[in-house]
Amino acid sequence: MSNPLLESSDLPLFDRITPADVGPAIDILLARASEALETVTAPGFPAQWQAISAVLDVATEKLGTAWAAVNHLNSVADTPELRAAYNQVLPKVTEFWTNLGADERLYAKYKAIDPASLNKEQRAAWDHAMRGFVLSGAELQGAAKERFAQIQARSAELAQKFSENALDATDAFAYYATAEELDGVPADVQQAARAAAEAEGKPGFKLTLKMPCYLPVMQFARSSALREKLYHAYVTRASDQAEGEAKRFDNTEVMKEILALRKEEAQLLGYANFGEVSLVPKMADSPRQVVDFLRDLARRARPYAEKDVADLREFARKELDIADPQPWDWAFIGEKLKEARYSFSEQELKQYFPAPKVLAGLFKIVETLFEVSIRRDEAPVWNSSVEFYRIEREGQLVGQFYLDPAARKGKRGGAWMDDVRTRWLRPDTHQLQTPVAHLVCNFAAGVEGKPPLLTHDDVITLFHETGHGLHHMLTQVNDRDVSGIAGVEWDAVELPSQFMENFCWEWDVLKHMTAHVDTGEPLPRALYDKMIAAKNFQSGMQTLRQIEFALFDMLLHTEHSPADDFMPLLARVRSEVAVLPTTAYNRMAHTFSHIFAGGYAAGYYSYKWAEVLSADAYAAFEETVLPDGSPNPETGRKYRQSILEAGGSRPAMESFKAFRGREPQLDALLRHQGMAQA
Ligand SMILES: [Zn+2]
């Protein structure tokens, strides 16, 4: 019996993999990888990068690509049988990778490698591996090592508890509104609320704090009292300020303990605070640099944010008869102002973006900018709607990708890029393995025999994921662990993706990439102008809001002493940054899952950081645009060679400077978001 996950085929046999293949294949590959680990860590095995790689990396590559194929099918072609098979092996696979990253014998073997024997790419990969071991506590001894392990285990528990409290506090709230109270709320939201009440045999409309209900109520409900009720419940979730029974979900002590453990972990590793630890593998150098960056951006966005607020106040007074807006009024006023200023129908806009036209436009940009050609190719696929393409330069294969654009049953929502395999000069065969990527979206199907029509958000998503894909596929690095997106700093990895989004706002791009589904007419200029105006609506306020979160996060993990109450720090950050007043009972920090239960601790700044990088990189194209409006091929080549091709083989700052000739600047982002003097 042959198992498609074990066969040596060039591309995964997606059309043949069945749930029954998963367990047996992964067991065999795990056993081989463990055996390889034993081999390379044996006392007599040479401490040489190439020798270790030829045994260990070859085995983990086989495991990794097979697992990636299973994982992919689980995401895009889920069945109960596949899910069961997947869940059965998942813990084993996770455990293997965790143990590999903490294996002391492997660390000792790597440590014994003579750095002088490594080429530049191997050196980068080796540095990353060593850094990973050290941050996992590999250098610690005795009691310190034990304590470090305890901290890890307890931190995982606390993160889980934090999430549970946030979730339970959200779920615990319900308010049954009357039809009168819901005046202004969209009909579909009302229907869902009515159905929810009905399911419980209750009269009225069940309102909850979940986004699809909370957000439209805050934006559209005319009743200020109703908005206040929901606002109060929302901003006091999982805190001491919650009402009655809901107080039991208070996260305060959980947060304090998380912060204390992070500080202790940092000190065990030899750092002053957790902010420093978080930045070790990132592009930003120091907490000071991040804080300065955020404050600089805040200072420059401030006048625009103040103007946004002044506009809201004036509109509220004149048009809505709200003389003194309260915190629960801003979203409502904002929605009404947006409607008055920029109303255009998403439905109307969609008619200009048939999927084939958009795809052709995207491919043309990629081909021109990066001197490649893209054409259809053949591969086994999991669904007949999946397309497979190859990217070539001067007749040479550069990379390949699957494009799975359509939403369907059994496919996870959202959009993502994933790697099938990474570019790698294989140490076993000495052949070059070319990179292969997945580009996955969830676009609605076409109706009445027409092609699928994309919303403008869909188009941006497609460009974004393609940007990640190009980073992965256009790399010229030969070492697997630093080629493409592998090993790229976490706060720089969104540069190539967000960079591509910029094209979706260019008139010269859009007029060629649009064709009305019935008439074939390109996008009208008047509609385009409205899109651009709406894009930058309240960008000043939104920027300051993100900075408020990011600055609080970084100061919490650097200056703040975990034994102290963190609310005064939050109040201080708000008084420094925020333009909208808040209420004394606001406890938004208590549900800030990104930093307390996600991977964003002392890392929330990275959203803005990456936006600055991508905007500044794109500005190089704006500065060198050709007279006919098309991008300059010289700039495209430089961007490709400096940033995309280099992948994780050198620090992102070095790559950026190689492209731009200087460090990143804020100007382009501010200008793109309408925050610059005309
Ligand atoms: Zn992304």
Boltz pocket constraint, residues with backbone or C-beta under 6 A from the ligand:
constraints:
  - pocket:
      binder: B
      contacts: [[A, 464], [A, 468], [A, 493], [A, 494], [A, 497]]
      max_distance: 6.0
